[in-house]
Structure formats: C-alpha cells, structure tokens
C-alpha cells in the first residue's frame, strides 16, 4: 500500500468535486435522512400528527388496510432484521476491538 501511495500521490491537495467529475454528492444509503425544520421546531412530527386525543391500546386497529397475515409477516421480518442487525453489531464491535488492540497493544 505504501508503494502505491508513493507512486500516485504527488503532494497536491484533494479536490472532491474534480474526483467526482462534477457529479452531485449523494447521501450514503446507511445514513438516515435528517428531520425537516418543521418537525424539529416543535419537537413533534408535524406530518404524522394524530388528531382525536386518544392513543390506541393495541391490537388490530379498525380501518387498517393490512390483514392480520400481513401484520404477522411484517412482524416476522422485523424480528429477522433485528436479529441480523444484532449480529452485525457484534461483528462490528469485534473488529473495532481488534483495530484498537493493534493500535494500542497494551
């Protein structure tokens, strides 16, 4: 890697726009979008605000377009993705710890 760096780096500054050839910068898929200014000003999500003053107790909401099967399927997907995320976090922590140990061996 050092040989590649020495062969290709001439000491010039880094120009990100030139490296992208003028293409617009897109946010990475892993970054959540920032909340809009309207939702953060009041601390509430203005677009998703509910009216009526009652909180649903749980279960199947009347008027819901999703069937019970669809809800069960989505809940299963959430559980699977949560388990997958937990595994990825453990793997990330493992490799992060290895990097820390390699940088500071004591």
N, C-alpha and C positions, 0 to 999 in steps of 0.2 A: 504494500500500500504506500509506503514511503517513497519507493521508486516512482510509482505512478504520480504521486503528488509533486515530487521534484521535477518530473518530466513535463507536467502540464500546468503548473502554477508559475506564472511569471511575475508575481508581486502586484498585479493590477487589483483594483477594487472590484467588489462584486456588484453587478448590475442585474437585479432580478427581472426587471421588465425586458431587458435585452435577452436574457436567458430564456424567457418565456416566448420570445419573439412577438411581444405586444399582446399576447392572449390575455384575456381578463383572468384575474385570480379568483378561483372558486374555493369555497369553504370545504374542508375535508368532510367526508361523509360521517366521520366519527364525532364531529363537533355538533352539539345541539344548537339550534338557532336561538338567538338572543330574543328575549321577550320585547314586545313593542313598547314604545314610550307610554302609550295609553294604559297598558296593563300594569306597568311598574309605578306609575304616578300614584295610583290609589292602593296598590298592593293587591288588587283583585284582578282577575282575568275578566276584562270588560266584555269580550266577545262571547264568553261562555257563562255569563252571569245567569242565574236562575231567578225566576220570579215565583211568588206564591208563598214564600216564607216557611215551607215545610221541607224537612230533609227526609228522603226515602229511607225506610227502615231496612231494606234489603230484599233479597229475593228477586223474582221476576217483576219488572215494572210493567204496569198496564200501559198499553200503547206502544210497547217496544216492538220494533220491526224484526228483531232477531228471535229465532226459535230457541228452545231450550237446548237442542242439539248443537246449534251454532255457538251458543254461550259456553257449553261444555267443551267444545272443540277449541275455542279461543282460550279458555282457562287452561286446558292441557298444553297449548302452545306456550302460554306464559310460563307455566311451570318448567317446561323443557328449556326454554330460553334462559330462565333464571338459573337453572342447574348448569347450563352451558356457560353462562356468564361467570358463575362462581368458579368453575374450573379454569376459565381464562384468567380470572383474577389471581387464583393460586399460582398458576404458571407464571404470570407477570411478576408476582412477589418473589417467586423462587429465583427467576433470572435477575431481578433487580438486586436481590441479596448477593448473588454471585458477582455481579458487577461491583457492588460496594466492597465485597471482600477482596476482589482483585485490585481495587484502587487503594484500599487501606487494609493491608493484611494483618494488622494487629488488633 
